[in-house]
Amino acid sequence: MKSQIRIYQIAALILLLFSLSPRATAQEPLPSAEPVNVAGKWTISAKNPNGSVDTKFVELVQKGNQLTGHFKGPNASGGLEGTVNGRHIFFRTKTREPLGFRGMVNGDTIEGTFHARRGQGEFRAVRDSAGSPN
């Protein structure tokens, strides 16, 4: 009997502590970080999901944090769209087999991963000096 009373007392104490703690509210989304400038032509060295390495090219057009542009790879070419938030970049090709690139921008280089239908690969992109904005 005393153990039952003790359990009720502990439960009541826990309820009291929860009722006195600040209530959780819905979190507001984090504000977008000021995007870095990624406009220009980039050469991508990609290690594909099958282990092969090839070169791909993108030209990025940036308006605020929105990206558009053009992709050219060994087997496909087409448009692209994406976003840049702070130094984080993501863009997806508009090709028959879309590729999604996600990475971190560090000046005139981007490093990250890309996803294809056949799996995930790694990439390193370098901004072409002739294509870099002044």
C-alpha positions in Angstrom: 0.0 0.0 0.0 2.8 2.4 0.9 4.6 1.6 -2.4 1.4 2.5 -4.3 1.1 5.9 -2.5 4.8 6.5 -3.2 4.3 5.8 -6.9 1.4 8.2 -7.0 3.4 10.9 -5.3 6.3 10.5 -7.8 3.9 10.6 -10.7 2.2 13.8 -9.3 5.7 15.4 -8.8 6.6 14.6 -12.4 3.3 16.1 -13.7 3.9 19.2 -11.6 7.4 19.6 -13.0 6.2 19.3 -16.6 3.4 21.7 -16.0 5.8 24.3 -14.6 8.4 24.0 -17.4 8.2 26.3 -20.4 5.8 25.0 -23.0 7.3 24.0 -26.3 6.0 26.0 -29.2 6.2 25.2 -32.9 9.6 26.2 -34.1 9.9 28.8 -36.7 12.1 27.9 -39.7 15.6 29.1 -39.5 16.2 32.2 -41.6 18.0 31.6 -44.8 21.7 32.4 -44.7 23.0 35.0 -47.2 24.0 32.9 -50.2 27.5 32.9 -51.5 28.0 33.8 -55.2 28.2 30.6 -57.3 27.4 32.2 -60.7 29.6 31.1 -63.5 31.0 28.1 -65.3 32.2 25.1 -63.3 34.1 22.0 -64.3 33.1 18.9 -62.2 35.3 15.9 -61.6 32.9 13.2 -60.6 33.5 9.7 -59.1 30.4 7.8 -60.3 28.5 5.2 -58.3 30.2 2.4 -60.3 33.7 3.8 -59.4 34.5 5.4 -62.8 35.6 9.0 -63.0 34.4 11.5 -65.6 34.1 15.2 -66.2 30.9 17.2 -66.3 30.2 20.9 -66.8 27.7 23.3 -65.4 26.9 27.0 -66.0 25.1 28.4 -63.0 22.9 31.6 -63.1 22.1 32.9 -59.7 19.2 35.3 -58.6 19.3 35.6 -54.9 19.4 32.0 -53.6 17.7 30.5 -56.7 19.8 28.8 -59.3 19.1 27.9 -63.0 21.6 27.1 -65.7 22.8 24.3 -68.0 24.4 20.9 -67.4 26.6 18.9 -69.8 27.8 15.4 -69.0 29.3 12.6 -71.1 25.9 11.0 -71.6 23.4 13.9 -71.2 22.9 17.6 -71.2 20.0 19.9 -70.3 18.8 22.5 -67.9 19.2 22.6 -64.1 17.6 24.3 -61.2 18.5 24.6 -57.5 19.2 26.7 -54.5 22.1 28.1 -52.5 21.8 28.8 -48.8 24.9 30.3 -47.2 27.6 27.9 -48.4 25.2 25.0 -48.9 24.3 24.3 -52.6 21.9 21.9 -54.2 20.9 21.6 -57.8 19.2 19.0 -59.9 19.6 18.4 -63.6 16.6 18.4 -66.0 17.9 15.4 -68.0 16.4 12.1 -68.9 18.1 10.6 -65.9 18.2 13.5 -63.4 21.3 14.0 -61.1 21.0 15.8 -57.8 24.2 17.5 -56.6 24.6 18.6 -52.9 27.7 20.2 -51.5 29.6 23.0 -49.7 31.0 26.0 -51.5 34.4 27.2 -50.5 35.4 30.1 -52.8 35.9 28.7 -56.3 35.4 25.1 -55.3 32.4 22.9 -54.4 32.7 19.5 -52.8 29.9 17.1 -52.1 27.9 14.2 -53.3 25.5 13.5 -56.2 22.7 11.1 -56.5 21.8 9.2 -59.7 19.3 6.5 -60.3 22.2 3.9 -59.9 23.4 5.3 -56.6 25.5 8.0 -55.0 28.8 9.5 -56.2 31.3 12.1 -55.0 32.2 15.3 -56.9 34.6 18.3 -56.8 33.8 21.3 -58.9 36.2 24.2 -59.8 35.0 27.5 -61.1 36.5 28.3 -64.5 38.6 31.5 -64.1 37.2 32.8 -67.4 33.7 32.1 -66.2 34.0 33.6 -62.7 32.3 36.9 -62.0 34.3 40.0 -61.3 
